[in-house]
């Protein structure tokens, strides 16, 4: 029987991981698969679509082939109805995570305001540069601490509710493992990133997804990186602070994925771009807009098209280019 989710950092072997921008207006999935040399039967994960999960007609028409969905959202709803104690434990974890996020945002508002003000200061003296570095370092420490708290809460849930404790969940995990094993690749669509991540974790996909090439777009790409960062420089309400939101599955390391960056990032504001780039370091922020394609092979970025990376100077550079 397939075991429950393993701990972070225990997966030395990696298959190809192909990351794409949104597929709604200008799908490039078929072209990207051809460029990457990926073909064969596939299974999909569309849990982020929630009630629209499994509506694959447009995807199948674009690809010219059939797809089989793992139906993680549907499986979770049925599981929770059958196992109320597990459902309550899952709800308690989510409540804890929401409270952690609220407390983190209070601290983030102040730390971000200080860093932003210092980066906009034209003073280039050694004292000012030192103050700027310290402000960015404080932001990184806050993010790292928040990430540790999130991961600790997930570890506690995993320890208290291993798949073997719940026969229905164990059977679902085993069935999902067989479905993935029979496919040549797994495609992960976008949608609601929190819902998607919850279902991926619940059914032990952190391990299973390392057994096949993975293709993911939008929120699906965010979910399989090491960390999920929410961002919107001009939201209808709120402070517009980019925030560390969740721990991802870690299939792609050293990268933070930024879907819809063209509309959500103030790309022309070099101070905001520079602050986000420095805050994410040593990871690199990559934009994922219509037509974007990033291919990881053997754990390294091997090919890039249509994506840009954020630089410490506050500019955007082609994803594959290095100074």
N, C-alpha and C positions, 0 to 999 in steps of 0.2 A: 504494500500500500504506500502511496506517495506520502512523505512526511510533511509536517507543517513548515511554515516559512522559516528559513535559516536567517542567521544574523548577517548584518552588513559586512561586506569585505571578504566573503568566503567563496568567491566565484572566479577562479583564475582564468578559466577558458571562456572566451566570448565569441559568439557568432556575429555576422554583420548586423549593424543597426543603421537603418535608413530613416532619416528624419525629414519631414516635409512641412511646408506651410499649410494654410487652410485649403481645403478641397471643395468648398461649396461653390465659389464663383468661377474659379479657373483650375480645375483638377489637373494635376500633373503626375498622378500616381502611376499610371501605366507607363509613361515615358521614363519616370524615375526607376521603376523596376527593370525596364529594358537596359538603362544605362548601368545599373548595378549588377546586371546579369542574374537577377532573381526571378525565378519562375517555378511553376508547379502549384499543386493544390494549396489553398490557404484557408485559415480560420480567422475570424474577425472578433474583435472585442469592441462593442459599441455601448458598454454600460454607461458611459458619460452622456448618452442620449436619453437615458432614463426610460420614460414610457414609450419612446420611439425606438427603443433597442430592437435590433434585428431587421430594421427596414432597409434592406440592402439593394433594392431594385436599381437605384441610380449608380451605386458602386459597381454592381455586377455589369450594368450596361457599359460603364466606362472601361472596365477591365476586359469585358468580353468573355467572362467565365463565371461560374458559380462560386459562391463563398458560403461557408458554414459558420454561424455565429455561436460563440460560447455562452451567450445569454447569462452573463454574470449578474446583471441587475435582477432579472427574473428569478434566477436561482437564489439570490440573497433574500428576496421578498418571501419566497416559499420557505426558505430555511428559518427565517425569523418567526414566521407564523407557526412553524413546527417546534421551534426551540425558544420559548419566551425568555428563559434565563440567559441564553446567549444574546438575544436581542437586547435585553436590559443591560448587560455588560457592555455591549457595543455602544448603546446609547450613552452610558456613563462615560465611556472613553471619549466620545465625541463632545460631550459637555465639558469634560476636562480640557480638551484641546481648544474649544472655543474660549474658555476662561483664560487659558494660557495666551491665546492670541490677543484678547482684550488687554491683558496686563502688558504684554509686549508692545502693543501699539502706543500705550501711554508713554513708555520709555522711548520708543522710536520717535515720537513727535519731537521731543526735546533734543535728542541726539542728532536727528536729521536736520533740524533747524540750525543748530550750531555749525554742523559741517557745511551746510549750504551757504550760510553767511560767510564763513571763512574762505570758501572757494571763490566767492564772488569779490572778495576783497582784493584790490589791485596791489596791495603791499607784497613785495617779493623779497623782503628781508629774511635772513635766516630764522629769526624768531617767528615770523608769520608762516613760513614754510613748515617749521616744526609744529606749530599749532594746527595747521591743516592736516598734517600727517597723523597727529594725535586724535583729531576729531574723526577721521576716517577709520583709524584703528579702533576707536570706541564703538563705532557702528558695526565693524566686523565682529568684535567681541560680543556685542549684544545679539547679533544674528547667530553666532556660533553657540552661545548659551541657550538661545531659544531652540535651535535645532537639537541640541543635546536633550533638552526637556521633552521635546516632541518624540524623539527616538526612545527615550526612557519610558514614556507612557505606552508606546507601541510594544516595547519589549515586555512590559508588565502584562499587557493584554495577551500577548502570544504565550507567555508562560502560564497564565491562568486558564487559557482556552486553547490548548493545542487541538489540532484536528482530531486526534485519536479520542479525545474526551467526548466528542459529539459524532456518533456513527453516521448521521445523515450528512454532516459536513465532510467527514472522511470519505464517504462514498462519492460525493460531488467532486472533491479534490482528485480522487483517483480517475473518475470519468473525464474530467478536464485534461488531466495528464495524458490519457489515451488519445483524446481528440487532437491535442497539440502534437503528440508523437506521430500521428498519421498524416500531418500536414507538412508542407515544405517551408512555410513561413507563417508568421502571425502578424496581422494588421490591427493596429490600435487606433481607433478614431478619437476625435476630440469630444467636445461637450463640456459637461460639468466636471472640473478636474478633481474636486473633493470626492464626489460620488464615485468617479472612476477609480481613484486611488484606494478608497475604502474597499471596493469590490475586488480589486487586484490583490490586496493584502489578505482579505478574508479567505480567498480560495488559493492562497499559496503561490501566486503567479510569479513572485520574485525569483523563485528557483526554476519554475517550468519555462519561463521565457528565455532562459539562458541556454535552452536545448535546441532552439531554432532561430534562424534569422528573424529579426523584428523590424517592421515598418510602422512608423507612428507619425501622426500629424497633429498639429495644434496642441490641445490639452493632452493628447496622448503622448506627444513628444515631451511635454513638461513632466508628465508623471513618471517617465522612466529615467530621468536624470537623477542626480544625487539630491538635489533640492529644488523645490518649487517656489518661485518668486512671483508674486502678483504685482502688477505694475499698471499705472495709468496716470500719466502726467497731467491730464486735464479731465478728471472725473466730474460727473454732474454734481456730486457732493463729496465732502471729505477733503483731506489734506493733500492728496495726490502723492503720498509716500509709497515707494516700492517697499513691499514687505515680504519677509520670509514667511511662507505659508505652511509648508509641509516638507517632510522628508520624502524624496522620491525613491524609486526602486534601485537606482544606481547602476542601470545597464550602461549608461553613458557617464563617464567621469570627466571632471574638469570643465564642464559646460553647464551654463544656465540658459534655457531656451526661452525666447521672448516672442511668442506668436502675435500677429497683428501689430507689430512694432511700428509700422508706418503710420498708424492712426493713434496708437496709445503712447508712444514715446515722443517727447518734444525734441526731435532729432536736431533741430536747428539751435538748440540751447546747449552750447558746449559745456557749460558748468554742470548742468544736470546729467548729461551723458558721462562726463568725466567722473562725477561723484559715483554714479552707479557702477561704472567700469572698475573704479578703484575699490569700491565696497565689495564687489563680487570676487576680486582677486583673492587667491591665485586662479580661480575659475575664470572662464571667459564667457561673456554674454553674447549670444548669437541671435540675430533676428530671424524670424520665420514668417515671411509674408507670402503672398501668392507667387507661386513658381519657385520658391526656395527649395533647395535640396542639400542635405548634409549626409555624408556616408562615413560611418565609423567602421574600420576593419582592424581586427586584432587590438581593439581598445584605443585606436588612434584615428583622428580625422584624416581620411584618405582622399575624399573628393568633396568639393563644395561648388554650388552654383546658386546665384540669386540670393544668397544670405550674406549678411555683414556682421562684423564683430565690433563691439564697443571698445574704444581705445582710451587709455588713461589721459590722453590729451583732449578728449571730449569730441572726437570725430568718429566716423564710421569707416571701416576698411573692409575690403573683400574678405570673406570668412577664411579663405585659404592662404591669405597673404600675411607675411610676417616681416616686420622692419629689420 
